Amino acid sequence: MSVDHELVARVRALARLLRSTPVVPLELDGLRLFAKLEYCNPVGSIKDRPAYGMLRAAIERGEIGRDTTVVESSSGNLALALAVLCNQLGLSFVPVIDPNISPTLERILSGATARVVKVEQRDDTGNYLKTRLGRVRELCAATPNSFWTNQYASLDGMNAHYTLTAGEIAEQFTRLDYVFLGVSSAGTLAGVSNRLKEAFPGVQIVAVDVEGSVIFGGPPRKRYIPGIGASQVPPLLAQARVDDVVMVSELETIHACRELLHRHGIFAGGSTGSVYAAIKKRARALRSATPPHVLFLCYDRGVAYLDTVYDPAWVSRTFPTKHRDSEQPELQLA
Ligand SMILES: Cc1ncc(COP(=O)(O)O)c(C=O)c1O
């Protein structure tokens, strides 16, 4: 396929939408803690960056033209980012989602793109990723001029985090000691860790995953909160530079989301709660005579999680009392 220069110009012009997201200081004993508000991206999540990076690179290489149908598997945010950008570019887009998507996000997505494919069958780990990927392959085989952005292996998505997400961080800080990053496709982890290790040679990168995800070798288990974890190891993980891994439970995630809101005034989604929970778990070990500079990202807003993470009835239904009490005795649901 040849390069469509008008489409190249159009996608390059969209770079104006991706401005630097704010960094805010939070108070946590013994740490200089900072949150970078990725939910301030125009479509509402960190996924605006890889969506833009993957589309732009493929258009510049001539792999996407005006008659291309873009296809992608997503837990929600990437689908919405791609849907909005594809609309801007006049491209067709088919997202493949699963039942763990937030109902709010699904509603917005259905309004943003003509066709949404939702898989219902769980894979052999009890989750949906492998089913989604199978459906993507079928769709690509059945659709003329289809293009799978493939966030799990895309160097273009990773490079968007290297250049944009981490490029901004390198300009916003003069010192960084620890950066905590949630992992799903590992695109953020790979891009950000490489750039920040160059900018701050002593920085420690802490990867955060949820129990039930297999990314760091744990046993698979059914999971309910989208945006973090995976039921197979993403190829991009091999590109990441990781010093430490912290695993958190979904109940710790829920508890941490509420603490972020009530204690720090940050209304964020599930994966942000997972990362904040991991920081709390490590806080004592990180303290030193000079408080370390610790950064985490707020991947998306809490609004899409009102029916799940922030809904006590959903939490009680999803995590039966016995399990909840033994795992997280101090959890306040109201
Ligand atoms: C809300 C949210 N947080 C974190 C992530 C993890 O980012 P990555 O896929 O780059 O590992 C995602 C990815 O889907 C996400 O949607």
The ligand as a MOL file (V3000), in Angstrom:
LIG
                    3D

  0  0  0     0  0            999 V3000
M  V30 BEGIN CTAB
M  V30 COUNTS 16 16 0 0 0
M  V30 BEGIN ATOM
M  V30 1 C -6.9560 2.1700 32.9570 0
M  V30 2 C -5.6800 1.5510 32.4930 0
M  V30 3 N -4.6400 1.5520 33.3150 0
M  V30 4 C -3.4660 0.9530 32.9890 0
M  V30 5 C -3.3100 0.3300 31.7910 0
M  V30 6 C -2.0180 -0.3890 31.5540 0
M  V30 7 O -1.2770 0.1350 30.5620 0
M  V30 8 P -0.4630 -0.7970 29.5740 0
M  V30 9 O -1.4590 -1.4750 28.6760 0
M  V30 10 O 0.3870 0.1720 28.8420 0
M  V30 11 O 0.3400 -1.8010 30.3530 0
M  V30 12 C -4.3810 0.3120 30.9080 0
M  V30 13 C -4.3010 -0.4190 29.6690 0
M  V30 14 O -5.2650 -0.8760 29.0830 0
M  V30 15 C -5.5930 0.9440 31.2600 0
M  V30 16 O -6.6750 0.9650 30.4380 0
M  V30 END ATOM
M  V30 BEGIN BOND
M  V30 1 1 1 2
M  V30 2 1 2 3
M  V30 3 2 2 15
M  V30 4 2 3 4
M  V30 5 1 4 5
M  V30 6 1 5 6
M  V30 7 2 5 12
M  V30 8 1 6 7
M  V30 9 1 7 8
M  V30 10 2 8 9
M  V30 11 1 8 10
M  V30 12 1 8 11
M  V30 13 1 12 13
M  V30 14 1 12 15
M  V30 15 2 13 14
M  V30 16 1 15 16
M  V30 END BOND
M  V30 END CTAB
M  END
